[in-house]
Every structure is written in structure tokens, then in C-alpha cells.
């Protein structure tokens, strides 16, 4: 996984458990509405189809996605969408608020960390000015995405925002964090 490049500056890392990381993230105090830049390395297991879409053969393997992403923390989705509509000279009424399928109980100190069903969750906006680095692993072996079976989720765009430029938004269980660099400190998660 070390073959994925990042734009983050090299900083010394502190090894932490998932529980310690949750405590650290919940204690980060940020002024309300003030965006905070960070970098996250994450290893996720995408939700796959049961059969390859092309061959119709059952897929019994495992695929993991490893990403290094520049992120913006402590922003509010609705505010970002309405600000984008204003930039595009559009009426903010074009935004149709959808149902939040993962409501997070936020901590008191910031707007980017909280809990969903007692599991720690980091909520962020990918920094669209910095391209993420991504690698895929098929059954533990680094594999080019182009030769993976056709079982990965299909990308779709938000249809409710009303914006020309889509606003991306992510919620990440902290159990999927490999490392996070925040406020000049890098935390590597011990599994």
C-alpha cells in the first residue's frame, strides 16, 4: 500500500488505537464554520454485487480500496451546496434536501466527528482541488482497477443539489482509517 503517492507533507506519526483516535478527533476544538484541512488514508471494503455484471458469474473474492485523500473538515453540507448555487447564480430553492440515512451524533467540539450506532464516524468534504491517490486490492493483492471483475459500485451523481458542480460529501467509519494528518500531527491506527 506504500506505492500510492500523496501530497501531504512528511510529519512524524503517533501510533493510536481506534478508540484513542475517536477520543482525539472528538477533542479537536475548531471555531464553528471554520474549515480545517486534513489528509486521510483509508482502507474500505466497497459494497460489491454478488455476480460480475459482465460474466454473470458469482463473485466470491474480496476487494479493498485504499485511498489517500485531501479533505476539508468542519463544514456543513447544506451550506456548501447553497453557497455553490449562489456562485452559479441559481436560486437556493433548487436544492432539494434529501433524507439523511446516516445521522451522526456530533461531538461538542467540532462538526466533523461523531457517532452513528455507537461507531465513530468522520464526516468530510473531499478537497476537489487535490486529486486523491487510489489503489485496489483483490484478495489482498494490488490489482489494476481496469482488470477487476465488474462488481464495484456504479458511480452516480447527486440529483437533488441543483448545482452544475457536484458537491461531494463522505462519511467514514474511523475503523477504516489507516492514518490521518490533522493540525500538523499524523496519527497511524494500530489494528
N, C-alpha and C positions, 0 to 999 in steps of 0.2 A: 504494500500500500504506500510505500515511501516514494513511488515513482510519479505521484501526482504533484504538480507544481502549485505553488501558492504565491500570492503577492504580499502575504503578511511578513512583517519584519521578524527577524530571529530574536526571541526572548527566552530567558531561562524558564523552564517548566516546573510546575509544582504538581506532584502526583497526588490525586484525590480519589476518594470513592464516590459513587453516585450520590450517596446520602450527603457527603461533605460538599459536593458540587451544588446540590439543592440548597443547602444552607448558605453557601457563598452567594449564589445567584439571588436568593431571597433577601440577603442583606445588602446588596448593591443599592445604594441610595442615589437616585437621579431626580433632577428637577422635572416636575410634570411637564410633558410636552417637549422636553429637550431630547433630541435624538442622540443616540450613543452608537458609535461604530464598533464593531467586533468582527472576529473571524471564527467560524466554527468548522470543525472537521467532524463529519457524521458518517456512521455506517448504518444504513437502513436496509430493511428487507421489504422490497416493494410487494404489493398485493398482486399476485400473478393469476392468470387464467389457468384453469385446470387442464386445458388442452392447447396445444400450439394452434394458433389461428390459421396457419398455412397448411400444416400436415394433418391436423385434426387428431394427432397422436397425444395421449395423455402425457403431461409433464410431471415428472416425479422429482426433479432436481431442486436445487436452491440457488437463488440469485440474490446477491447483495450489491448495494450501490454505495460506493464510498465517494464522498464529496467534500471539497474544501470550498467554503462559501463565505464571501464578504457579506456581512449582514448589518442591518440598521435596527437597533432596539429602541424601545420606549416610545414608539409611535402608535397611533390609533388608526386602524384600517379605515373606518368611515371618514376620518379627517383627511387621510391621504387620498381617498377616492374623490371626495368633494373638492379638494384642492386641485386635483388633476382636471376635473370637469371645468373648474374656473379658468385654469391655464388654457384649456381648449375652447374657451368662450362658450361653454354649454351650461344649460340650466342644471343646477344640482338636483332638481326633481327627476332627472333622467336616471339617477341611481336608485335602483330598487333593492332595498335592504332584504337580504335573504335570511334564512334561519341558521343560527349558529349551532352546528351539530356537535361542537366541542367547546362548550362554555367553560372557561378556566376561572377558578377562584384565585384571583391575583393576590400577591403578597402586598404588604403595606408600603414598601419602599420604592417600588418601580412598577411599570406597566408591561413588563415583558416576561415575568416569571410567575408561575402559579401551579395549581394542581387541578387535574381532571381525573376523577375517580381515584383519588389518593396517589396519583402518579405525577411526578414533576414534569412540567412542560415549559419549554422555551418558545415564545411567540416572537416571530421576526418578519421583517420585510427584507428579501434579498436585495443587496445593493446592485442595482441593474447596471451601474457604471463599471463593475468589475466582473469579468466572466468567471464563473465557477469552474473548478477543475473536478472532473468526474471520472471514476473508473468502475467497471463492473466485474464481479467475481461470480463465476459459475462453478458451483460445488467447491468453493474455496480457491479456485484457480483464476488468475487475472485473464479476462476474456474481452475481446473487442465487441462492443455493443452490436456491431453490424452482423456478427455471426451467432449472436444469442438466439435461442428459439423465440418465436413471436408470441411471448406470454406476458411481456411487460405491460403496465397500464398505458392506455392511449392518452396522449396529451389533449387537453381541451382548454378552451379559453373561457373566461368568465363572461357571461352574457348579461348579467344584471348591473354592471358598473356604469354603462353608458359612455365609457371613455374610449378614445381611439387607442391610447397606450394602456395596455392592461396593467393593472396593479397586482403584482404577485404578493402572496402572503403565505407564511408557513407556520405550522405548529409542530414542534419536535419534542418527542419524549426525551428526557435527559439521559435515559438508559441507552439511547442511540448516539450520544455524543462521545466521540473519541477524544477530542480536545477542544477547548475554547480559549481564545485570546480576547481579553476584556480589560480595559483600563491599564494596558501595559503589562498585564500578567497573563501567563499561559497556564491553563490547568489541563493536565492529562488525566483521563479517567482510568483508574485501575479496575480491571474486570475480574 
